[in-house]
């Protein structure tokens, strides 16, 4: 890798003029890459200095370059790659060692997906930020091992803080404040469930997707809902199925409740609802929602829902790279994989023809939801995971929208071919944001 100053000159051909001293590195180059954009290129030579690449105005336009700057350049066979950097902000480091949990292989796959579109990933936590000098001591993968180095704070950072508890840690909050002053941080926080439902419910184009949902429900309101259908009680700041309770009235008049205690499924019955509320919500249900249970379509003797992965591309447009079906684990309240849920291809469950039609329908709904969130949410979003259900009459329902969708489902053998595509999208969006900053700075 070499660092060069890139400058532009007027020209109608896709050409770059390289320093004579570096001709050997460029002599086989027939293609140039900037992020996801490729172009054929003709290479000429200059002897003005040893550190400047001159790029024609035509090639500048093709590559979507905006201003003269210094770039690191890498070479792969006949391709010259102008490298861009995306930071990945996360947590779980042990001192100066890289992550040792189950996320490490996913981050490696993420890095490799970025490399294929000419982007370098730098992974770091709050403890790796040098605030005084605007640098980070980040991890990167090179020659088969994780290494750590000192780098300027990247212009664009992808927030992959793994859970809400960590996100509310004072040091993480402080770090995010520092980063947002110097960079664009996308997927900056976990969603508030109620805010997302409100975006949908206030728009007639989306409101039909949302089950009956009540914020801060009273005991009386839940009892009224239970006369019509089973009810889920969820924390508005919950994720991955944590804190959910399912309630239903039994024919004998008892209230049956399903929930988790230390990750173990529990079932309790109460002669009177008041006993349930006293045990689980002695201080009321501030911070919770009550939501209608949907009578889901079943396959293989089990209810299922659907995860739709939605991403921004390098043109700032939403795309759907993946849709899969999720089955609940035995005795589980949700289809989360960590609760024993199982992931399958939609076509495995519904067959090729019906599966294709269903995916097209879900894709349309997902793009509708993503567009509505994008329009209303106050910070930059580039990736969301949406959970839909379909009832026995064929109606589509919106269950959850996640700003930090997990990647565990990509371990499914038949989803491996989709993994690289899904993992490349954050880099595509980072490319767009980098160029957006360049345009704004130029103006």
MILUMKE-900309 format. One record per residue (C-alpha): residue number from 1; x, y, z; chain. Coordinates in steps of 0.1 Angstrom, whole numbers. Example, Ala and Ser with C-alpha at 12.3 -4.5 7.8 and 13.67 -1.06 7.14 Angstrom:
BEGIN
+-----+-------+-------+-------+----+
:   i :     X :     Y :     Z : ch :
+-----+-------+-------+-------+----+
:   1 :   123 :   -45 :    78 :  A :
:   2 :   137 :   -11 :    71 :  A :
+-----+-------+-------+-------+----+
//
This chain:
BEGIN
+-----+-------+-------+-------+----+
:   i :     X :     Y :     Z : ch :
+-----+-------+-------+-------+----+
:   1 :     0 :     0 :     0 :  A :
:   2 :    11 :    35 :    -8 :  A :
:   3 :    -2 :    70 :     1 :  A :
:   4 :    -6 :    96 :   -27 :  A :
:   5 :   -20 :   130 :   -31 :  A :
:   6 :   -48 :   129 :   -57 :  A :
:   7 :   -53 :   159 :   -79 :  A :
:   8 :   -75 :   165 :  -110 :  A :
:   9 :   -69 :   178 :  -145 :  A :
:  10 :   -93 :   185 :  -174 :  A :
:  11 :   -94 :   155 :  -197 :  A :
:  12 :  -120 :   135 :  -217 :  A :
:  13 :  -104 :   101 :  -213 :  A :
:  14 :  -104 :    78 :  -183 :  A :
:  15 :   -67 :    83 :  -174 :  A :
:  16 :   -45 :    87 :  -144 :  A :
:  17 :    -9 :   101 :  -145 :  A :
:  18 :    14 :    84 :  -120 :  A :
:  19 :    49 :    94 :  -107 :  A :
:  20 :    77 :    78 :  -127 :  A :
:  21 :    92 :    65 :   -95 :  A :
:  22 :    62 :    43 :   -89 :  A :
:  23 :    56 :    32 :  -125 :  A :
:  24 :    65 :    -4 :  -117 :  A :
:  25 :    36 :    -6 :   -93 :  A :
:  26 :    11 :     8 :  -118 :  A :
:  27 :    24 :    -7 :  -151 :  A :
:  28 :    -1 :   -36 :  -151 :  A :
:  29 :   -30 :   -15 :  -140 :  A :
:  30 :   -60 :   -16 :  -164 :  A :
:  31 :   -88 :    -9 :  -138 :  A :
:  32 :   -93 :    15 :  -110 :  A :
:  33 :  -117 :    11 :   -80 :  A :
:  34 :  -131 :    36 :   -56 :  A :
:  35 :  -155 :    19 :   -31 :  A :
:  36 :  -180 :    -1 :   -51 :  A :
:  37 :  -173 :    18 :   -83 :  A :
:  38 :  -150 :     3 :  -110 :  A :
:  39 :  -137 :    18 :  -142 :  A :
:  40 :  -112 :     9 :  -169 :  A :
:  41 :   -82 :    32 :  -168 :  A :
:  42 :   -53 :    41 :  -190 :  A :
:  43 :   -20 :    49 :  -171 :  A :
:  44 :     4 :    76 :  -181 :  A :
:  45 :    36 :    89 :  -163 :  A :
:  46 :    48 :   122 :  -150 :  A :
:  47 :    81 :   133 :  -133 :  A :
:  48 :    69 :   164 :  -114 :  A :
:  49 :    71 :   147 :   -80 :  A :
:  50 :    69 :   113 :   -64 :  A :
:  51 :    37 :   116 :   -45 :  A :
:  52 :     9 :   129 :   -67 :  A :
:  53 :   -16 :   110 :   -88 :  A :
:  54 :   -33 :   131 :  -115 :  A :
:  55 :   -68 :   119 :  -124 :  A :
:  56 :   -87 :   132 :  -154 :  A :
:  57 :  -120 :   150 :  -149 :  A :
:  58 :  -138 :   123 :  -168 :  A :
:  59 :  -124 :    96 :  -145 :  A :
:  60 :  -132 :   118 :  -115 :  A :
:  61 :  -168 :   119 :  -125 :  A :
:  62 :  -170 :    82 :  -131 :  A :
:  63 :  -155 :    74 :   -97 :  A :
:  64 :  -176 :   100 :   -79 :  A :
:  65 :  -145 :   117 :   -65 :  A :
:  66 :  -151 :   152 :   -52 :  A :
:  67 :  -119 :   170 :   -41 :  A :
:  68 :   -82 :   167 :   -41 :  A :
:  69 :   -70 :   148 :   -10 :  A :
:  70 :   -45 :   122 :     2 :  A :
:  71 :   -55 :    85 :    -2 :  A :
:  72 :   -40 :    52 :     5 :  A :
:  73 :   -38 :    31 :   -27 :  A :
:  74 :   -36 :    -7 :   -28 :  A :
:  75 :   -29 :   -30 :   -58 :  A :
:  76 :   -45 :   -63 :   -67 :  A :
:  77 :   -33 :   -78 :   -99 :  A :
:  78 :   -43 :   -54 :  -126 :  A :
:  79 :   -65 :   -33 :  -103 :  A :
:  80 :   -56 :    -1 :   -85 :  A :
:  81 :   -78 :     4 :   -54 :  A :
:  82 :   -83 :    39 :   -38 :  A :
:  83 :   -89 :    27 :    -2 :  A :
:  84 :  -116 :    42 :    20 :  A :
:  85 :  -119 :    36 :    58 :  A :
:  86 :  -150 :    28 :    79 :  A :
:  87 :  -148 :    27 :   116 :  A :
:  88 :  -168 :     1 :   136 :  A :
:  89 :  -175 :    12 :   171 :  A :
:  90 :  -183 :   -17 :   195 :  A :
:  91 :  -176 :   -32 :   229 :  A :
:  92 :  -164 :   -63 :   246 :  A :
:  93 :  -126 :   -59 :   244 :  A :
:  94 :  -103 :   -73 :   270 :  A :
:  95 :   -74 :   -48 :   275 :  A :
:  96 :   -54 :   -46 :   243 :  A :
:  97 :   -68 :   -79 :   230 :  A :
:  98 :   -94 :   -82 :   202 :  A :
:  99 :  -129 :   -95 :   209 :  A :
: 100 :  -129 :  -131 :   222 :  A :
: 101 :  -167 :  -137 :   221 :  A :
: 102 :  -188 :  -152 :   193 :  A :
: 103 :  -188 :  -120 :   173 :  A :
: 104 :  -151 :  -123 :   163 :  A :
: 105 :  -158 :  -145 :   132 :  A :
: 106 :  -186 :  -122 :   121 :  A :
: 107 :  -164 :   -92 :   123 :  A :
: 108 :  -138 :  -110 :   103 :  A :
: 109 :  -164 :  -117 :    76 :  A :
: 110 :  -175 :   -81 :    78 :  A :
: 111 :  -139 :   -69 :    71 :  A :
: 112 :  -135 :   -93 :    42 :  A :
: 113 :  -167 :   -81 :    27 :  A :
: 114 :  -155 :   -45 :    29 :  A :
: 115 :  -121 :   -54 :    13 :  A :
: 116 :  -139 :   -67 :   -18 :  A :
: 117 :  -153 :   -32 :   -24 :  A :
: 118 :  -121 :   -14 :   -16 :  A :
: 119 :  -128 :    -4 :    20 :  A :
: 120 :  -108 :   -10 :    52 :  A :
: 121 :  -125 :   -16 :    85 :  A :
: 122 :  -111 :    -3 :   118 :  A :
: 123 :  -127 :   -18 :   149 :  A :
: 124 :  -125 :     0 :   182 :  A :
: 125 :  -142 :     6 :   216 :  A :
: 126 :  -145 :    36 :   239 :  A :
: 127 :  -111 :    28 :   255 :  A :
: 128 :   -93 :    31 :   222 :  A :
: 129 :  -102 :    68 :   215 :  A :
: 130 :   -75 :    94 :   219 :  A :
: 131 :   -97 :   124 :   223 :  A :
: 132 :   -69 :   150 :   225 :  A :
: 133 :   -53 :   140 :   192 :  A :
: 134 :   -84 :   128 :   173 :  A :
: 135 :   -70 :    93 :   168 :  A :
: 136 :   -81 :    58 :   176 :  A :
: 137 :   -60 :    27 :   185 :  A :
: 138 :   -80 :     4 :   164 :  A :
: 139 :   -79 :   -33 :   154 :  A :
: 140 :   -76 :   -45 :   118 :  A :
: 141 :   -69 :   -79 :   102 :  A :
: 142 :   -38 :   -84 :    82 :  A :
: 143 :   -18 :  -114 :    70 :  A :
: 144 :   -39 :  -139 :    90 :  A :
: 145 :   -40 :  -121 :   124 :  A :
: 146 :   -56 :   -93 :   143 :  A :
: 147 :   -33 :   -62 :   147 :  A :
: 148 :   -37 :   -29 :   164 :  A :
: 149 :   -26 :     5 :   151 :  A :
: 150 :   -30 :    42 :   155 :  A :
: 151 :   -53 :    59 :   130 :  A :
: 152 :   -71 :    92 :   126 :  A :
: 153 :  -108 :    90 :   136 :  A :
: 154 :  -126 :    77 :   104 :  A :
: 155 :  -150 :   101 :    87 :  A :
: 156 :  -178 :    75 :    89 :  A :
: 157 :  -184 :    51 :   118 :  A :
: 158 :  -208 :    21 :   120 :  A :
: 159 :  -222 :    17 :   155 :  A :
: 160 :  -223 :   -20 :   165 :  A :
: 161 :  -226 :   -16 :   203 :  A :
: 162 :  -241 :   -50 :   211 :  A :
: 163 :  -268 :   -42 :   237 :  A :
: 164 :  -287 :   -15 :   254 :  A :
: 165 :  -270 :   -19 :   287 :  A :
: 166 :  -236 :   -12 :   272 :  A :
: 167 :  -250 :    16 :   251 :  A :
: 168 :  -260 :    34 :   283 :  A :
: 169 :  -226 :    30 :   300 :  A :
: 170 :  -212 :    65 :   308 :  A :
: 171 :  -180 :    59 :   289 :  A :
: 172 :  -198 :    47 :   258 :  A :
: 173 :  -221 :    78 :   259 :  A :
: 174 :  -190 :   100 :   262 :  A :
: 175 :  -173 :    83 :   234 :  A :
: 176 :  -203 :    86 :   211 :  A :
: 177 :  -204 :   123 :   219 :  A :
: 178 :  -168 :   127 :   209 :  A :
: 179 :  -172 :   107 :   177 :  A :
: 180 :  -203 :   126 :   165 :  A :
: 181 :  -184 :   158 :   168 :  A :
: 182 :  -158 :   145 :   143 :  A :
: 183 :  -175 :   119 :   122 :  A :
: 184 :  -208 :   106 :   109 :  A :
: 185 :  -220 :    78 :   132 :  A :
: 186 :  -247 :    57 :   116 :  A :
: 187 :  -272 :    34 :   135 :  A :
: 188 :  -264 :    56 :   165 :  A :
: 189 :  -287 :    39 :   190 :  A :
: 190 :  -312 :    12 :   196 :  A :
: 191 :  -348 :    20 :   187 :  A :
: 192 :  -376 :    28 :   211 :  A :
: 193 :  -404 :     4 :   201 :  A :
: 194 :  -431 :    29 :   208 :  A :
: 195 :  -416 :    56 :   187 :  A :
: 196 :  -413 :    32 :   158 :  A :
: 197 :  -450 :    21 :   162 :  A :
: 198 :  -460 :    58 :   163 :  A :
: 199 :  -443 :    65 :   130 :  A :
: 200 :  -464 :    37 :   115 :  A :
: 201 :  -497 :    43 :   132 :  A :
: 202 :  -498 :    80 :   123 :  A :
: 203 :  -495 :    73 :    85 :  A :
: 204 :  -525 :    56 :    68 :  A :
: 205 :  -501 :    40 :    43 :  A :
: 206 :  -485 :    20 :    72 :  A :
: 207 :  -509 :    19 :   101 :  A :
: 208 :  -526 :   -13 :    88 :  A :
: 209 :  -494 :   -32 :    96 :  A :
: 210 :  -494 :   -25 :   134 :  A :
: 211 :  -513 :   -48 :   158 :  A :
: 212 :  -532 :   -30 :   186 :  A :
: 213 :  -505 :   -15 :   208 :  A :
: 214 :  -509 :     5 :   240 :  A :
: 215 :  -482 :    25 :   257 :  A :
: 216 :  -479 :    24 :   296 :  A :
: 217 :  -510 :     2 :   298 :  A :
: 218 :  -531 :     1 :   329 :  A :
: 219 :  -543 :   -32 :   345 :  A :
: 220 :  -578 :   -24 :   334 :  A :
: 221 :  -567 :   -19 :   298 :  A :
: 222 :  -548 :   -52 :   297 :  A :
: 223 :  -578 :   -70 :   311 :  A :
: 224 :  -600 :   -55 :   284 :  A :
: 225 :  -575 :   -66 :   257 :  A :
: 226 :  -574 :  -101 :   271 :  A :
: 227 :  -611 :  -105 :   266 :  A :
: 228 :  -604 :  -102 :   228 :  A :
: 229 :  -571 :  -120 :   223 :  A :
: 230 :  -538 :  -130 :   240 :  A :
: 231 :  -515 :  -101 :   249 :  A :
: 232 :  -478 :   -96 :   248 :  A :
: 233 :  -462 :   -72 :   273 :  A :
: 234 :  -429 :   -58 :   261 :  A :
: 235 :  -404 :   -32 :   274 :  A :
: 236 :  -401 :    -3 :   249 :  A :
: 237 :  -363 :    -5 :   252 :  A :
: 238 :  -361 :   -43 :   250 :  A :
: 239 :  -343 :   -63 :   224 :  A :
: 240 :  -336 :  -100 :   215 :  A :
: 241 :  -368 :  -111 :   233 :  A :
: 242 :  -357 :   -99 :   267 :  A :
: 243 :  -384 :   -89 :   292 :  A :
: 244 :  -414 :  -102 :   271 :  A :
: 245 :  -444 :  -117 :   289 :  A :
: 246 :  -472 :  -134 :   271 :  A :
: 247 :  -506 :  -135 :   289 :  A :
: 248 :  -538 :  -153 :   281 :  A :
: 249 :  -571 :  -160 :   298 :  A :
: 250 :  -579 :  -197 :   304 :  A :
: 251 :  -614 :  -211 :   301 :  A :
: 252 :  -616 :  -217 :   338 :  A :
: 253 :  -610 :  -180 :   344 :  A :
: 254 :  -573 :  -181 :   354 :  A :
: 255 :  -546 :  -159 :   338 :  A :
: 256 :  -517 :  -178 :   324 :  A :
: 257 :  -484 :  -161 :   318 :  A :
: 258 :  -453 :  -172 :   299 :  A :
: 259 :  -419 :  -154 :   305 :  A :
: 260 :  -382 :  -160 :   310 :  A :
: 261 :  -363 :  -160 :   343 :  A :
: 262 :  -326 :  -161 :   338 :  A :
: 263 :  -331 :  -174 :   303 :  A :
: 264 :  -353 :  -203 :   314 :  A :
: 265 :  -389 :  -204 :   303 :  A :
: 266 :  -415 :  -201 :   331 :  A :
: 267 :  -453 :  -206 :   332 :  A :
: 268 :  -474 :  -192 :   360 :  A :
: 269 :  -512 :  -192 :   365 :  A :
: 270 :  -530 :  -167 :   386 :  A :
: 271 :  -566 :  -169 :   399 :  A :
: 272 :  -568 :  -131 :   398 :  A :
: 273 :  -550 :  -107 :   375 :  A :
: 274 :  -541 :   -85 :   404 :  A :
: 275 :  -517 :  -112 :   417 :  A :
: 276 :  -499 :  -112 :   383 :  A :
: 277 :  -496 :   -74 :   382 :  A :
: 278 :  -484 :   -73 :   418 :  A :
: 279 :  -457 :   -99 :   411 :  A :
: 280 :  -444 :   -86 :   378 :  A :
: 281 :  -453 :   -49 :   378 :  A :
: 282 :  -456 :   -37 :   414 :  A :
: 283 :  -447 :    -1 :   403 :  A :
: 284 :  -470 :    -1 :   373 :  A :
: 285 :  -461 :    -5 :   336 :  A :
: 286 :  -444 :    27 :   328 :  A :
: 287 :  -419 :    19 :   300 :  A :
: 288 :  -439 :   -10 :   286 :  A :
: 289 :  -463 :   -17 :   258 :  A :
: 290 :  -492 :   -42 :   256 :  A :
: 291 :  -497 :   -57 :   222 :  A :
: 292 :  -522 :   -79 :   205 :  A :
: 293 :  -510 :  -114 :   198 :  A :
: 294 :  -514 :  -124 :   161 :  A :
: 295 :  -527 :  -159 :   152 :  A :
: 296 :  -498 :  -167 :   130 :  A :
: 297 :  -498 :  -190 :   100 :  A :
: 298 :  -481 :  -223 :   109 :  A :
: 299 :  -458 :  -246 :    90 :  A :
: 300 :  -443 :  -279 :   102 :  A :
: 301 :  -467 :  -276 :   132 :  A :
: 302 :  -450 :  -244 :   144 :  A :
: 303 :  -458 :  -207 :   141 :  A :
: 304 :  -433 :  -187 :   122 :  A :
: 305 :  -424 :  -151 :   113 :  A :
: 306 :  -400 :  -135 :    89 :  A :
: 307 :  -368 :  -114 :    92 :  A :
: 308 :  -363 :   -89 :    64 :  A :
: 309 :  -328 :   -73 :    63 :  A :
: 310 :  -329 :   -38 :    48 :  A :
: 311 :  -299 :   -17 :    39 :  A :
: 312 :  -289 :    16 :    24 :  A :
: 313 :  -267 :    12 :    -7 :  A :
: 314 :  -239 :    35 :   -21 :  A :
: 315 :  -266 :    57 :   -37 :  A :
: 316 :  -285 :    62 :    -4 :  A :
: 317 :  -314 :    40 :   -15 :  A :
: 318 :  -329 :    11 :     5 :  A :
: 319 :  -325 :   -24 :    -7 :  A :
: 320 :  -336 :   -58 :     7 :  A :
: 321 :  -306 :   -82 :     4 :  A :
: 322 :  -322 :  -110 :    25 :  A :
: 323 :  -355 :  -125 :    37 :  A :
: 324 :  -357 :  -156 :    58 :  A :
: 325 :  -383 :  -175 :    78 :  A :
: 326 :  -379 :  -180 :   116 :  A :
: 327 :  -395 :  -208 :   137 :  A :
: 328 :  -400 :  -205 :   174 :  A :
: 329 :  -380 :  -229 :   196 :  A :
: 330 :  -400 :  -254 :   217 :  A :
: 331 :  -417 :  -235 :   245 :  A :
: 332 :  -403 :  -202 :   234 :  A :
: 333 :  -422 :  -169 :   233 :  A :
: 334 :  -403 :  -156 :   203 :  A :
: 335 :  -384 :  -169 :   172 :  A :
: 336 :  -351 :  -155 :   184 :  A :
: 337 :  -322 :  -179 :   176 :  A :
: 338 :  -308 :  -175 :   211 :  A :
: 339 :  -341 :  -188 :   224 :  A :
: 340 :  -339 :  -219 :   203 :  A :
: 341 :  -354 :  -205 :   172 :  A :
: 342 :  -346 :  -219 :   138 :  A :
: 343 :  -339 :  -201 :   106 :  A :
: 344 :  -349 :  -214 :    72 :  A :
: 345 :  -351 :  -201 :    36 :  A :
: 346 :  -385 :  -189 :    27 :  A :
: 347 :  -385 :  -213 :    -3 :  A :
: 348 :  -377 :  -243 :    20 :  A :
: 349 :  -409 :  -236 :    39 :  A :
: 350 :  -433 :  -225 :    11 :  A :
: 351 :  -418 :  -239 :   -21 :  A :
: 352 :  -402 :  -220 :   -49 :  A :
: 353 :  -433 :  -204 :   -65 :  A :
: 354 :  -452 :  -194 :   -34 :  A :
: 355 :  -420 :  -184 :   -16 :  A :
: 356 :  -410 :  -160 :   -44 :  A :
: 357 :  -444 :  -143 :   -43 :  A :
: 358 :  -443 :  -140 :    -5 :  A :
: 359 :  -408 :  -125 :    -6 :  A :
: 360 :  -418 :   -99 :   -31 :  A :
: 361 :  -447 :   -90 :    -9 :  A :
: 362 :  -426 :   -88 :    22 :  A :
: 363 :  -399 :   -68 :     4 :  A :
: 364 :  -425 :   -42 :    -6 :  A :
: 365 :  -437 :   -39 :    30 :  A :
: 366 :  -401 :   -36 :    43 :  A :
: 367 :  -392 :    -8 :    19 :  A :
: 368 :  -424 :    10 :    30 :  A :
: 369 :  -414 :     7 :    67 :  A :
: 370 :  -378 :    16 :    61 :  A :
: 371 :  -387 :    47 :    42 :  A :
: 372 :  -411 :    59 :    69 :  A :
: 373 :  -384 :    54 :    96 :  A :
: 374 :  -358 :    71 :    75 :  A :
: 375 :  -381 :   101 :    70 :  A :
: 376 :  -389 :   105 :   107 :  A :
: 377 :  -359 :    92 :   127 :  A :
: 378 :  -336 :   120 :   139 :  A :
: 379 :  -302 :   104 :   133 :  A :
: 380 :  -286 :    85 :   103 :  A :
: 381 :  -298 :    50 :    97 :  A :
: 382 :  -282 :    27 :    72 :  A :
: 383 :  -294 :    -8 :    82 :  A :
: 384 :  -324 :   -23 :    99 :  A :
: 385 :  -339 :   -57 :   106 :  A :
: 386 :  -377 :   -60 :   104 :  A :
: 387 :  -397 :   -88 :   118 :  A :
: 388 :  -431 :   -95 :   101 :  A :
: 389 :  -457 :  -120 :   108 :  A :
: 390 :  -485 :  -133 :    86 :  A :
: 391 :  -518 :  -144 :   101 :  A :
: 392 :  -539 :  -174 :    90 :  A :
: 393 :  -560 :  -151 :    68 :  A :
: 394 :  -528 :  -140 :    49 :  A :
: 395 :  -526 :  -105 :    64 :  A :
: 396 :  -491 :   -91 :    70 :  A :
: 397 :  -483 :   -76 :   105 :  A :
: 398 :  -453 :   -56 :   117 :  A :
: 399 :  -438 :   -70 :   150 :  A :
: 400 :  -403 :   -54 :   155 :  A :
: 401 :  -378 :   -31 :   139 :  A :
: 402 :  -342 :   -34 :   150 :  A :
: 403 :  -315 :    -8 :   144 :  A :
: 404 :  -288 :   -34 :   154 :  A :
: 405 :  -299 :   -65 :   136 :  A :
: 406 :  -280 :   -96 :   146 :  A :
: 407 :  -260 :  -116 :   121 :  A :
: 408 :  -264 :  -150 :   137 :  A :
: 409 :  -288 :  -161 :   111 :  A :
: 410 :  -261 :  -158 :    85 :  A :
: 411 :  -246 :  -190 :   100 :  A :
: 412 :  -273 :  -210 :    83 :  A :
: 413 :  -256 :  -231 :    56 :  A :
: 414 :  -280 :  -221 :    28 :  A :
: 415 :  -277 :  -184 :    38 :  A :
: 416 :  -239 :  -184 :    34 :  A :
: 417 :  -241 :  -172 :    -2 :  A :
: 418 :  -261 :  -141 :    10 :  A :
: 419 :  -238 :  -133 :    39 :  A :
: 420 :  -212 :  -114 :    18 :  A :
: 421 :  -239 :   -93 :     2 :  A :
: 422 :  -255 :   -84 :    35 :  A :
: 423 :  -222 :   -76 :    52 :  A :
: 424 :  -210 :   -54 :    23 :  A :
: 425 :  -239 :   -30 :    26 :  A :
: 426 :  -227 :   -10 :    56 :  A :
: 427 :  -195 :    -3 :    36 :  A :
: 428 :  -216 :     8 :     6 :  A :
: 429 :  -235 :    32 :    28 :  A :
: 430 :  -202 :    44 :    44 :  A :
: 431 :  -190 :    51 :     9 :  A :
: 432 :  -221 :    73 :     2 :  A :
: 433 :  -217 :    92 :    35 :  A :
: 434 :  -180 :    98 :    29 :  A :
: 435 :  -187 :   113 :    -5 :  A :
: 436 :  -216 :   133 :    10 :  A :
: 437 :  -191 :   149 :    34 :  A :
: 438 :  -167 :   155 :     6 :  A :
: 439 :  -194 :   174 :   -14 :  A :
: 440 :  -204 :   194 :    17 :  A :
: 441 :  -169 :   203 :    25 :  A :
: 442 :  -162 :   213 :   -11 :  A :
: 443 :  -192 :   236 :   -10 :  A :
+-----+-------+-------+-------+----+
//
